[in-house]
């Protein structure tokens, strides 16, 4: 029987297929004891399953490295560390040896032990890490029972589940999943961001799907509206075919914009930069006509390894990015690593009570001066091969900017004395992602050459709302009057001081926000290459003069509904 199951569109696109239902990550495993002489074989079976999962994750990390958004690597690295966690492994072995439990039941008991610790924590971020434990335990449990037939994956099907981790999403698409529908989740979560990069239709917050949908049911999914139709009728099928034809036409139209200028109706050129972390990203940015790289992430050089990269390794990576952009500006962000990201080098603290508010970004760099100097040397050396800018993350005060500039000057002097060829000018910029930096910008605007606004963290810190917390999905939104006024203040100050300013967070890559950001005075965007053409099309349809004239009305908005009304009138 036809049934409409409403949700929230998180990644555009349409899909029609059979449902594959995966119930929440709860191991429903009955207690099972084994004979004493079976213990060694059971331990060996468990360790073999863990080795299978390690191998799968290494292969996935290698296959996806640099091709997808940063979140994939971060979550894979975190799960890899959990697989090597002595507490997890020792606890499992002990349960089998002393309790003589089966590997399956030992997994359930150990999961419940760890979960009880996490759920008792005061910090919401750390409580949410139980999802990662469930992901890892679930992978091991699946590996314990894997048979050759199970490797067929879910090609052509639509996954229906409670939630899905970013790292798993990439693997699901590789297996042929057509779309994902979740009962929980947020349209601004890491998973949703990745789904948009993958062009994989995603509907989140469809509360009834797990109660109403069964394996094999036919679903029509619209990732734009968030509508899921169970057992679609003739009219639904016609609508789906129409949407698919429209998607094909849209992709053809977008491809024609590869070499077109990013220019508004009234003739104003807007700069579109690309976010990148690999040669593949850089090549795609170049092919799409990006003005340059607006945010090159350097964290991938430090993750999933046991030793820190030296100056030469970093230099070669940065040099190759500069060469790949053939004279277009490359903005290299210094290390943005904190305890919320997996790290095997011992560089970051592993037990910070609140990683999001801890020693990360420029705080970590200034605390590890030798490491920071090495990175700056590598970046400055790369400037000899083309234009480079240095972007400093997590800035919150004038003192941090001055400390970085002082070290940069020293690095430049040293390299010149050593005979290196470097650029005459290497602009230094600050990321505005901490409310204190946005509010206190007048105190240090003169100490920087450009700005980049990281809206993902700025929204999170300004609204005190974790974007991965499902319960706060409606609160975590860029359509908040306080955020728009803060953005307007930052952009206005930068424009008055003739300092280039870009938005590099997820907000920049969403074409629906383009009129709003243009109205606030923005002239530069930095976004994932996957959505660059969509944003170019949106900007080419905007009348900048008319939008700026309507900016006062936008800034007078008192709530989200008023802002959305303004956007619909654009």
Phi, psi and omega in degrees: 000135181295135179213133178265126181244101184285144174215201179241125178295125181242338177210122187298156178129160181238150178211147177227122182187180179275145183280139168243108185269129175238116182289163182307158184289073175233123181278103177272080184242125180286153178297131182219125178257153180236156178296157182300322182286352179265354184300310182302318180293325180290321176296318179297321179297319178296314181294327177294321178295318178297320178296323177298315180295318177302314182296317179301317184288324175297316180296318179294318179299318180293318183291326185263352186305121176082345184271342185235183181294160185301331187298329182301307182299320182299314183287323176298318180296318179297316180292326176296321177295321179297324178297335180260007183293118182302324181297318179294310185291315181296320180297321179294314180299318182296319180298321180287318183290309187272323181270346184054044176270155172293159180300322180298313183288327176298321177300316181296315181296317181292324177298315182293325177299309183294320181299322181296328178289315182293317183292341178273359182281148179286328186281125183296324181298314182290326177299325182290346181290350177299334176299322179292321176300315180298321178298314182292313179299319179298320178297317181295317180299318179297320181293330178298332187241019184288134174236163184304322183295334183289348183279002180290343177072204185231039182304132178081004182250168179247121181281129176242120186206179180282319179195167181214137181280152180304316182298322180289327182301316180299319180292321180298318179296321179297333179278350176107012177298135183272330181195165178229136175235126181239148178284329178248205176092169181228147179289351180245015180283169176302320180298316180294320178301315180293319179301320178294323177294326180276352186057040179256118180305133181219129172242128180244165175065025176274085195301331188266357191298321183288337178274332189257337187256137177240160176308133176092346176297147178272133180235142169248120187244130175243104183288352178274307182275340184084012183271131176240125181249119177273130183051066184298146178269188184300317181294322177297319180294320177297318179297318179297314180298323178296317178297320180295319177296321179294323178296321178296314178298318181297317180296321178295318179296319180296320180298333178289344182271003184303321183251009180274151179289152174269087189228133180288169180303323182269021167084022179260126179278133178245139182269129175247114176258163180248142168277142184207160173212012182203170176296324180297318178297318181295317180297319179294318179300316180297316183294332182272001178078030177296149179290344180161193175259118182270345179201104175257114182281133182256358186297329185299337178289340186254345185269157175056044178206163185259354180223155181283145177290139179275179183299319184293318179296316179295316180303315182297320179296314182291321178300318182294326176294314180299315179296323182295335181268001172044055174095352176275153185297137175240122179257113182260119177275130177293168190310124177242080186233137178216183184291350177276357179243141184295137182208124181258358185273351184080012183290319182254159176290135182266350186233031177296134182294331179217087186302325182296337180245024187252210183276093182216168178058224183297334178298315178293318182299315180290332177285337178242073189302319182295318178297316181296318180297321177300316180294317179298320178300316181296318180293314181297320177299322180294336181294344176290349183253359179160172184295132182225141170238152179248126182246128184255123183272158171064030179291137178227354183207161177297321183301322180295316180298315181296322179295319178293316181297321179298316179292322179297318178299319178297317180299316180298315179300314182297317182292323177296319178297328181276001174088015179282145175270119181227166181293152177294326182227131177232095182300144178246128182234164179238140172277133176259094180226354175252129181309324180300323179291320179294317181287321183268013183306320180303335182283341182226007180302329179287346182266357180237161181258340178199168181228152173222124185266117178267093188290334181302306180285326181299317177298315183299314182285322183293320184263359182052047184224118178288124184291344179262006178267111184303325183293342182252015184304323181282334181280321180284099181209141174286350181270058178241131183307321181296320180293315182298320178292323178294316177301316181298319179297315181297312182296319180296315179298315180297316181296319179297325179270008180055042176254123178303139179222133179232159168255127184242002179278185182302331180300326182292330184271358180263112185299335181292339179270354185302311179301321181297311182293323177296320179297327180283355176107003183288139178236359181221137178235146173228123191210167177296138182305333184298333182248011184296318182291324178296319179292321179299316179298317181297317181293322179295344177262007183259142171260103188298318180300317180293322179294316180296327179293333180268359182302318179304321178295321178298316183287344176274353182302139185255349181203174182298320181300321179293322179293317179297322177298319178299317182294319181294335179277353183284000000 
